[in-house]
Amino acid sequence: MSVPADPNRVIIFDTTLRDGEQSPGCSMNLAEKLEMARALADLGVDVIEAGFPIASPGDFESVQAIARQIHGPVIAGLARCNPADIDRAADAVKDAEKPRIHVFLATSAIHREFKLKMTSEEVARRAVEGVKRARDRCADIEFSPEDAARTELDFLAEVVERVIEAGATTLNIPDTVGYAVPQHYAAIIRHLKKNVRGIDNCVLSVHCHNDLGLAVANSLAALGEGARQVECTINGIGERAGNTSLEEVVMALHTRRDYYGLTTGINTRHLYPVSRKLSHVTGQTVQRNKAIVGQNAFAHEAGIHQDGMLKERSTYEIMRPEDVGIPQTELVLGKHSGRHALKQRVAALGYGLSDEQLNKVFEEFKKLADKKKEIYDADIEALAENQLQEGTGNLWTLVGFTSTAGTGSQTSAAVTLRHLDGSVRRDAAVGNGPIDALFKAINRVTGAAVRVVDYRVRSVSQDMDALGEASIEIEYAGKKSRARAVSVDVVEASALAYLEVVNRVASRQLRDRLKPTDNVPTEAVPAG
């Protein structure tokens, strides 16, 4: 890839499929790599480093398949500075629309002495030979002096100058072990720009690792000194503590365009979907507080923050969630939330409460928030329902139940419920296991027609006689409700949790509630 015509355009080189895949637990098969490569192309990355072809037959096949099937980005294959590696990489990427061979060789004193056991002159000569061989097979050649951040500056400049003369078109300066800090790394780039002949005819690239948590900061510092390619990965995955996070560096440039004056070709609205796709493919979840794509990145719980957000979004958000592909800001209700946020959520759920009722709900909400880490909409609904029912109690109460299950026998359950009017009603059902039978028996008594969308049971503590917690989520009339209950008997806990959500559905059917649409003006709207 030649030097961009726009000096302010930053090339995004994605190495999720190569360096990222080297992260423990993140290996991918061919189909998964192709799926991710298509997503990266749609995202708008300029270069996809598809793998290390010499590493295994599977790696060669995946790089070759991506080269043949993915159009748009440059497709790169990694190779050490030896003939076998370079030839294998060339064969893997030769069918790409825009192929690249990325060759590397360590240059730091510690690598020369302990890993390569080579002199400085031998390293420089091998680097030149590798670039020349790659250039004979491909016009687009990238060279990386591995562990450049710990290489003597004069020797690093010498090697870089010699590989430029040999035909390298992109020069990548890796902080392989995450040793650099921003001022130090910027000084390296500045030194090379000042002292290497011909460097302005190449794309100067950076590849930073996150061992000190500075990968993004170091990459941005290098861009400030004239680097114009950033090597990065989705979600920052990679060796050890990971690589520069693509979404973080891209959104830093996007959000602070006033400071950096730089652009990328990334469609930022694809960032969150691609992050989720990678998590699904690798099974590696993103930490909740991860910048840009974490679950909490656009979530606010503190009352002061929520109040500011409700008045003006920009008080506490420097980016719009929609710009990274997240549908909307989430005001998380918890013990730090204020009355304003609760009032908005209650109204959004369709409840019209008086100020007195809202005050009581807020008091109960604070008590509940001290006991639970997460407050769901279903919890808010329950609190609102309690106020609207003014102590009338649940429509149905569990009196007792029995269930049978065993190998070779039909599973059944019988349940006894007490209605709010004092009557006691019983029924039984068979099902696919004791829980299914119990839920069906409850449905027969209550006449409920709800759909279970999630059901889980877990131990509250580690003892054999520990309490069991049942968690259930149901859907009715397009709305979801959740409930939890605990008991030493997990079947009883399941019955109590299920009955709680059934009671909520039943109470809705008994009383017309205020809906959000009731607030729509009734006067005629002129035809447009």
C-alpha positions as CSV (number, residue, x, y, z in Angstrom):
1,M,0.0,0.0,0.0
2,S,1.5,3.3,-1.1
3,V,1.6,6.4,1.1
4,P,-2.0,7.8,1.4
5,A,-2.8,10.8,-0.8
6,D,-4.4,12.4,2.2
7,P,-1.7,13.0,4.8
8,N,-4.3,13.0,7.6
9,R,-5.8,9.6,6.7
10,V,-4.8,6.8,9.1
11,I,-4.6,3.2,7.8
12,I,-6.3,0.7,10.1
13,F,-4.4,-2.6,10.0
14,D,-6.4,-5.3,11.8
15,T,-4.5,-8.3,13.1
16,T,-7.4,-9.9,15.0
17,L,-7.0,-13.1,12.9
18,R,-3.3,-13.3,13.4
19,D,-2.0,-11.7,16.6
20,G,-5.4,-11.7,18.2
21,E,-5.9,-15.4,17.5
22,Q,-2.7,-16.1,19.4
23,S,-4.5,-15.0,22.6
24,P,-5.2,-18.1,24.7
25,G,-8.7,-19.4,24.1
26,C,-9.2,-17.3,21.0
27,S,-8.2,-19.7,18.2
28,M,-10.7,-19.9,15.3
29,N,-11.5,-22.5,12.6
30,L,-11.7,-21.6,8.9
31,A,-15.4,-20.9,8.8
32,E,-15.1,-18.6,11.8
33,K,-12.1,-16.7,10.3
34,L,-14.0,-16.2,7.1
35,E,-17.0,-14.9,9.1
36,M,-14.8,-12.5,11.0
37,A,-12.9,-11.4,7.8
38,R,-16.2,-10.5,6.1
39,A,-17.2,-8.5,9.2
40,L,-13.8,-6.6,9.2
41,A,-14.2,-5.8,5.5
42,D,-17.7,-4.4,6.2
43,L,-16.3,-2.4,9.1
44,G,-13.9,-0.7,6.7
45,V,-10.5,-1.8,7.8
46,D,-7.8,-1.1,5.3
47,V,-5.6,-4.2,5.9
48,I,-6.5,-7.6,7.3
49,E,-3.6,-9.7,8.6
50,A,-5.2,-13.0,7.9
51,G,-2.6,-15.3,9.6
52,F,0.8,-16.8,9.8
53,P,0.8,-19.2,6.8
54,I,3.9,-21.2,7.8
55,A,2.5,-21.9,11.3
56,S,0.3,-24.8,10.2
57,P,-1.6,-26.2,7.2
58,G,-4.8,-24.8,8.7
59,D,-3.3,-21.4,8.9
60,F,-2.2,-21.5,5.3
61,E,-5.7,-22.6,4.2
62,S,-7.4,-19.9,6.1
63,V,-5.1,-17.1,4.8
64,Q,-5.5,-18.5,1.2
65,A,-9.3,-18.7,1.6
66,I,-9.5,-15.1,2.9
67,A,-7.3,-13.9,0.1
68,R,-9.5,-15.5,-2.5
69,Q,-12.9,-14.6,-1.0
70,I,-12.6,-11.2,0.8
71,H,-12.5,-8.1,-1.4
72,G,-11.7,-4.5,-0.5
73,P,-9.0,-4.6,2.2
74,V,-5.4,-5.5,1.6
75,I,-4.8,-9.2,2.7
76,A,-1.5,-9.8,4.5
77,G,0.3,-12.9,5.5
78,L,3.0,-12.9,8.2
79,A,6.5,-14.4,7.7
80,R,9.8,-14.6,9.4
81,C,12.8,-13.5,7.5
82,N,13.6,-16.9,6.0
83,P,12.9,-18.3,2.6
84,A,10.4,-21.0,3.6
85,D,8.2,-18.6,5.5
86,I,8.3,-15.9,2.8
87,D,7.5,-18.4,0.0
88,R,4.6,-19.9,2.1
89,A,3.1,-16.4,2.8
90,A,3.5,-15.4,-0.9
91,D,1.6,-18.6,-2.0
92,A,-1.1,-17.9,0.6
93,V,-1.9,-14.3,-0.5
94,K,-1.1,-14.4,-4.2
95,D,-4.8,-14.6,-5.2
96,A,-5.8,-11.6,-3.2
97,E,-7.1,-8.5,-4.9
98,K,-4.5,-6.6,-2.9
99,P,-1.8,-8.9,-1.4
100,R,0.8,-8.0,1.1
101,I,3.7,-10.0,2.7
102,H,4.6,-8.9,6.2
103,V,8.1,-10.0,7.2
104,F,9.7,-9.5,10.6
105,L,12.9,-10.0,12.5
106,A,13.9,-9.2,16.0
107,T,16.4,-6.3,16.4
108,S,16.8,-5.6,20.2
109,A,20.0,-6.6,22.0
110,I,18.2,-9.0,24.2
111,H,16.6,-10.8,21.3
112,R,19.8,-10.8,19.3
113,E,21.8,-12.4,22.1
114,F,19.3,-14.9,23.6
115,K,16.8,-15.7,20.9
116,L,18.5,-15.3,17.6
117,K,22.2,-15.7,18.7
118,M,23.1,-13.3,15.9
119,T,25.3,-10.2,15.6
120,S,23.9,-6.9,14.7
121,E,25.4,-7.2,11.2
122,E,23.8,-10.6,10.7
123,V,20.4,-9.3,11.7
124,A,20.6,-6.3,9.3
125,R,21.7,-8.6,6.5
126,R,19.0,-11.2,7.1
127,A,16.4,-8.4,7.2
128,V,17.5,-7.0,3.8
129,E,17.5,-10.5,2.3
130,G,14.0,-11.2,3.6
131,V,12.6,-8.0,2.2
132,K,14.2,-8.6,-1.2
133,R,12.9,-12.1,-1.4
134,A,9.4,-11.0,-0.5
135,R,9.6,-8.1,-2.9
136,D,10.3,-10.6,-5.7
137,R,7.0,-12.2,-5.0
138,C,4.8,-9.2,-4.1
139,A,4.8,-5.4,-4.6
140,D,3.4,-4.6,-1.2
141,I,6.0,-5.4,1.6
142,E,5.8,-4.6,5.2
143,F,8.8,-5.0,7.5
144,S,8.7,-5.1,11.3
145,P,11.9,-5.0,13.5
146,E,10.5,-7.1,16.4
147,D,11.0,-5.5,19.8
148,A,11.8,-2.2,18.2
149,A,10.9,-0.3,21.4
150,R,13.9,-1.9,23.2
151,T,16.3,-1.6,20.3
152,E,19.2,0.8,20.3
153,L,18.0,3.9,18.3
154,D,21.0,4.1,16.0
155,F,20.8,0.4,15.1
156,L,17.1,0.5,14.6
157,A,17.5,3.5,12.2
158,E,20.2,1.6,10.3
159,V,18.0,-1.5,9.8
160,V,15.0,0.5,8.8
161,E,17.0,2.5,6.2
162,R,18.4,-0.7,4.7
163,V,15.1,-2.4,4.3
164,I,13.6,0.7,2.7
165,E,16.5,0.5,0.1
166,A,15.6,-3.2,-0.3
167,G,12.0,-2.4,-1.2
168,A,9.9,-2.2,1.9
169,T,6.8,-0.1,1.4
170,T,5.5,-0.1,5.0
171,L,7.7,0.1,8.1
172,N,6.1,-1.1,11.3
173,I,7.7,-0.2,14.7
174,P,6.5,-2.8,17.2
175,D,6.4,-2.4,21.0
176,T,6.3,-6.2,21.1
177,V,6.3,-6.6,24.9
178,G,4.4,-3.4,25.9
179,Y,7.5,-1.8,27.4
180,A,7.1,1.7,26.0
181,V,5.4,4.7,27.5
182,P,3.9,7.5,25.3
183,Q,6.8,10.0,25.5
184,H,9.3,7.3,24.9
185,Y,7.5,5.7,22.0
186,A,6.9,9.1,20.4
187,A,10.6,9.8,20.6
188,I,11.4,6.7,18.7
189,I,9.1,7.6,15.9
190,R,10.5,11.2,15.9
191,H,14.1,9.9,15.8
192,L,13.3,7.6,12.8
193,K,11.5,10.4,10.9
194,K,14.5,12.7,11.4
195,N,17.3,10.3,10.7
196,V,16.2,7.6,8.2
197,R,16.6,8.4,4.5
198,G,13.6,7.6,2.3
199,I,11.3,7.1,5.3
200,D,8.8,9.7,3.9
201,N,8.3,7.4,0.9
202,C,6.9,4.6,3.2
203,V,3.9,4.2,5.4
204,L,5.2,4.4,9.0
205,S,3.2,1.9,11.1
206,V,2.9,1.2,14.9
207,H,2.1,-2.1,16.6
208,C,1.7,-1.8,20.4
209,H,1.0,-4.3,23.1
210,N,-0.9,-3.5,26.3
211,D,1.2,-5.0,29.1
212,L,1.3,-1.7,30.9
213,G,-2.2,-0.7,29.7
214,L,-0.7,1.9,27.3
215,A,-1.2,0.4,23.9
216,V,-3.8,2.9,22.7
217,A,-1.9,5.8,24.3
218,N,1.3,4.8,22.7
219,S,-0.3,4.4,19.3
220,L,-1.9,7.9,19.5
221,A,1.4,9.4,20.6
222,A,3.0,7.8,17.5
223,L,0.3,9.2,15.2
224,G,1.2,12.6,16.6
225,E,4.7,12.2,15.4
226,G,3.7,11.2,11.8
227,A,2.9,7.5,11.9
228,R,0.0,6.8,9.6
229,Q,-0.9,3.1,10.2
230,V,-2.1,1.5,13.4
231,E,-2.0,-2.2,13.9
232,C,-4.8,-3.3,16.3
233,T,-7.4,-5.9,17.1
234,I,-11.1,-6.0,17.9
235,N,-11.7,-5.9,21.6
236,G,-7.9,-5.5,22.0
237,I,-7.3,-9.3,22.1
238,G,-3.8,-10.6,21.6
239,E,-0.8,-12.0,23.2
240,R,-0.6,-11.6,27.0
241,A,-2.5,-8.4,27.9
242,G,-3.5,-7.9,24.3
243,N,-3.0,-5.4,21.5
244,T,-4.1,-1.9,20.7
245,S,-7.9,-1.9,20.8
246,L,-9.2,-1.0,17.3
247,E,-12.5,0.5,18.6
248,E,-10.7,2.6,21.2
249,V,-8.1,4.1,18.9
250,V,-10.7,4.7,16.1
251,M,-13.1,6.4,18.5
252,A,-10.4,8.5,20.0
253,L,-9.5,9.9,16.6
254,H,-13.2,10.3,15.8
255,T,-14.2,12.0,19.0
256,R,-11.1,14.2,19.3
257,R,-10.9,15.1,15.6
258,D,-10.5,18.7,16.9
259,Y,-7.2,17.7,18.5
260,Y,-5.7,15.1,16.2
261,G,-7.1,16.3,12.9
262,L,-7.0,12.7,11.6
263,T,-9.5,10.4,10.0
264,T,-10.0,6.7,9.3
265,G,-12.2,4.7,6.8
266,I,-14.0,2.8,9.6
267,N,-17.8,2.7,9.7
268,T,-18.0,3.3,13.4
269,R,-21.6,2.0,13.6
270,H,-20.3,-1.5,13.0
271,L,-17.9,-1.4,16.0
272,Y,-20.3,-2.9,18.5
273,P,-21.8,-5.6,16.3
274,V,-18.3,-6.7,15.2
275,S,-17.2,-6.8,18.9
276,R,-20.1,-8.9,19.7
277,K,-19.5,-11.2,16.8
278,L,-15.9,-11.8,17.9
279,S,-17.1,-12.5,21.5
280,H,-19.5,-15.1,20.1
281,V,-16.9,-16.7,17.8
282,T,-14.2,-17.0,20.5
283,G,-16.3,-17.4,23.6
284,Q,-14.3,-14.6,25.2
285,T,-16.7,-12.0,26.8
286,V,-15.8,-8.3,26.9
287,Q,-15.3,-6.8,30.4
288,R,-18.3,-4.7,31.5
289,N,-16.3,-1.5,31.8
290,K,-14.4,-1.9,28.5
291,A,-14.2,1.4,26.7
292,I,-16.5,1.9,23.7
293,V,-18.0,-1.7,23.5
294,G,-18.3,-2.7,27.2
295,Q,-21.8,-3.3,28.7
296,N,-21.2,-0.3,31.0
297,A,-19.7,2.0,28.3
298,F,-23.0,3.9,27.9
299,A,-24.7,3.0,31.1
300,H,-25.3,5.4,34.0
301,E,-26.3,4.6,37.6
302,A,-25.3,7.6,39.7
303,G,-28.2,9.8,40.4
304,I,-26.3,13.0,39.5
305,H,-25.2,11.6,36.2
306,Q,-28.7,10.3,35.4
307,D,-30.3,13.7,36.2
308,G,-27.7,15.4,33.9
309,M,-28.3,12.9,31.1
310,L,-32.1,13.3,31.2
311,K,-31.6,17.1,30.9
312,E,-28.8,17.1,28.3
313,R,-26.9,14.0,27.0
314,S,-23.6,15.7,26.5
315,T,-23.3,16.5,30.2
316,Y,-21.9,13.0,30.8
317,E,-21.4,11.4,27.3
318,I,-18.7,12.4,24.9
319,M,-20.0,10.0,22.2
320,R,-23.4,8.9,21.1
321,P,-24.0,5.2,21.6
322,E,-25.6,5.1,18.1
323,D,-22.3,6.1,16.6
324,V,-20.7,2.8,17.7
325,G,-23.7,0.6,16.9
326,I,-25.3,0.5,20.4
327,P,-29.0,1.3,20.2
328,Q,-29.2,3.7,23.1
329,T,-27.9,5.0,26.4
330,E,-29.0,2.8,29.4
331,L,-29.9,4.4,32.6
332,V,-29.2,1.6,35.0
333,L,-31.3,1.7,38.1
334,G,-29.4,0.8,41.3
335,K,-28.7,2.1,44.8
336,H,-27.0,5.2,43.4
337,S,-29.9,6.2,41.2
338,G,-32.1,9.2,41.9
339,R,-35.8,9.9,42.0
340,H,-35.8,11.6,38.5
341,A,-34.5,8.4,36.8
342,L,-36.9,6.2,38.6
343,K,-39.8,8.5,37.7
344,Q,-38.8,8.3,34.0
345,R,-38.6,4.5,34.1
346,V,-41.9,4.1,35.8
347,A,-43.6,6.3,33.2
348,A,-41.8,4.5,30.4
349,L,-43.2,1.2,31.7
350,G,-46.7,2.6,31.4
351,Y,-47.6,3.4,35.1
352,G,-49.3,6.6,36.1
353,L,-48.4,7.1,39.8
354,S,-49.3,10.0,42.0
355,D,-46.4,11.9,43.7
356,E,-47.3,10.0,47.0
357,Q,-47.3,6.7,45.3
358,L,-44.0,7.5,43.5
359,N,-42.4,8.5,46.9
360,K,-43.4,5.1,48.3
361,V,-42.1,3.3,45.3
362,F,-38.8,5.2,45.6
363,E,-38.5,4.2,49.3
364,E,-39.0,0.5,48.5
365,F,-36.7,0.8,45.4
366,K,-33.9,2.0,47.6
367,K,-34.4,-0.9,50.1
368,L,-34.4,-3.3,47.2
369,A,-31.3,-1.7,45.6
370,D,-29.3,-2.3,48.8
371,K,-30.1,-6.0,48.5
372,K,-29.7,-6.5,44.7
373,K,-26.8,-5.6,42.3
374,E,-29.2,-5.3,39.4
375,I,-32.7,-3.8,39.3
376,Y,-34.8,-5.1,36.4
377,D,-37.8,-3.5,34.8
378,A,-39.8,-6.4,36.3
379,D,-38.7,-5.3,39.8
380,I,-39.9,-1.7,39.0
381,E,-43.2,-3.1,37.7
382,A,-43.7,-5.1,40.9
383,L,-43.1,-2.1,43.1
384,A,-45.5,0.0,41.0
385,E,-48.1,-2.8,41.0
386,N,-47.9,-3.0,44.8
387,Q,-48.7,0.7,45.1
388,L,-51.6,0.5,42.6
389,Q,-53.1,-2.5,44.4
390,E,-52.9,-0.7,47.7
391,G,-52.3,-3.8,49.8
392,T,-54.8,-6.0,48.0
393,G,-52.0,-8.7,47.9
394,N,-51.2,-11.2,45.2
395,L,-54.0,-12.8,43.3
396,W,-52.6,-16.3,43.8
397,T,-50.6,-17.8,46.8
398,L,-48.9,-21.2,46.9
399,V,-50.4,-23.5,49.4
400,G,-48.6,-26.7,48.5
401,F,-47.5,-28.9,45.7
402,T,-46.3,-32.5,44.9
403,S,-44.2,-33.7,42.1
404,T,-43.1,-37.1,40.9
405,A,-40.2,-38.0,38.7
406,G,-38.1,-41.1,38.1
407,T,-36.6,-43.4,35.5
408,G,-39.2,-45.1,33.4
409,S,-42.2,-43.3,35.0
410,Q,-44.3,-40.4,33.8
411,T,-43.4,-37.0,35.4
412,S,-46.3,-35.2,37.0
413,A,-47.1,-32.4,39.4
414,A,-50.1,-31.3,41.5
415,V,-50.5,-27.8,42.9
416,T,-52.8,-26.1,45.4
417,L,-53.2,-22.4,45.2
418,R,-55.2,-19.9,47.2
419,H,-57.1,-17.2,45.3
420,L,-57.3,-13.6,46.7
421,D,-61.0,-14.2,47.3
422,G,-60.1,-17.0,49.8
423,S,-61.0,-20.0,47.7
424,V,-58.5,-22.8,47.3
425,R,-58.1,-24.5,43.9
426,R,-56.2,-27.6,42.8
427,D,-55.1,-29.1,39.6
428,A,-52.4,-31.4,38.2
429,A,-50.5,-31.9,34.9
430,V,-47.8,-34.1,33.3
431,G,-44.7,-32.7,31.7
432,N,-41.2,-33.2,30.5
433,G,-39.7,-33.2,34.0
434,P,-41.0,-32.0,37.4
435,I,-40.5,-28.2,36.6
436,D,-42.4,-28.4,33.3
437,A,-45.2,-30.4,35.0
438,L,-45.4,-27.9,37.9
439,F,-45.6,-24.9,35.6
440,K,-48.3,-26.5,33.5
441,A,-50.3,-27.3,36.7
442,I,-50.0,-23.7,37.8
443,N,-51.2,-22.6,34.3
444,R,-54.2,-24.9,34.6
445,V,-55.3,-23.3,37.9
446,T,-54.6,-19.7,37.0
447,G,-55.5,-19.8,33.3
448,A,-52.2,-18.1,32.5
449,A,-50.8,-18.3,29.0
450,V,-47.3,-17.2,29.4
451,R,-44.1,-18.3,27.6
452,V,-41.0,-19.1,29.5
453,V,-38.0,-17.6,27.7
454,D,-35.3,-18.3,30.4
455,Y,-35.1,-20.5,33.4
456,R,-32.0,-21.0,35.7
457,V,-31.3,-22.6,39.0
458,R,-28.2,-22.0,41.1
459,S,-26.8,-22.7,44.6
460,V,-26.7,-19.6,46.8
461,S,-23.8,-21.0,48.8
462,Q,-21.5,-24.0,48.6
463,D,-22.9,-26.3,51.3
464,M,-24.9,-29.5,50.5
465,D,-27.9,-28.0,52.2
466,A,-27.5,-24.6,50.5
467,L,-30.5,-22.6,49.4
468,G,-31.4,-23.0,45.8
469,E,-32.2,-19.8,43.8
470,A,-34.6,-20.1,40.8
471,S,-34.6,-17.3,38.2
472,I,-37.2,-17.2,35.6
473,E,-38.1,-14.9,32.7
474,I,-41.4,-15.0,30.9
475,E,-43.0,-13.2,28.0
476,Y,-46.6,-12.2,27.8
477,A,-48.3,-9.9,25.3
478,G,-44.9,-8.8,24.0
479,K,-43.6,-7.8,27.4
480,K,-41.0,-9.7,29.6
481,S,-41.1,-10.2,33.3
482,R,-38.4,-11.7,35.6
483,A,-38.6,-13.1,39.1
484,R,-36.4,-14.9,41.5
485,A,-37.1,-17.0,44.6
486,V,-35.1,-19.1,47.0
487,S,-35.8,-22.3,49.0
488,V,-33.9,-25.3,50.2
489,D,-36.1,-27.1,47.6
490,V,-35.3,-25.9,44.1
491,V,-38.7,-27.2,42.8
492,E,-40.4,-25.0,45.4
493,A,-38.2,-22.1,44.5
494,S,-39.1,-22.6,40.9
495,A,-42.9,-22.7,41.7
496,L,-42.6,-19.5,43.8
497,A,-40.7,-17.6,41.1
498,Y,-43.1,-18.7,38.4
499,L,-46.1,-17.8,40.5
500,E,-44.7,-14.3,41.1
501,V,-44.6,-13.5,37.4
502,V,-48.0,-15.1,36.8
503,N,-49.4,-12.8,39.5
504,R,-48.0,-9.8,37.7
505,V,-49.6,-10.9,34.4
506,A,-52.9,-11.6,36.2
507,S,-53.0,-8.2,37.9
508,R,-52.5,-6.5,34.5
509,Q,-55.5,-8.3,33.1
510,L,-57.6,-7.2,36.0
511,R,-56.9,-3.5,35.7
512,D,-56.5,-1.1,32.9
513,R,-53.2,0.8,33.3
514,L,-52.0,4.0,31.9
515,K,-50.1,3.3,28.7
516,P,-47.4,5.6,27.2
517,T,-49.7,6.0,24.2
518,D,-52.4,7.5,26.4
519,N,-50.2,10.7,26.5
520,V,-50.6,11.2,22.7
521,P,-52.6,14.4,22.1
522,T,-56.2,13.7,20.9
523,E,-56.6,16.8,18.8
524,A,-56.6,16.3,15.1
525,V,-53.3,16.4,13.3
526,P,-53.4,18.3,9.9
527,A,-52.7,16.2,6.9
528,G,-49.2,16.8,5.6
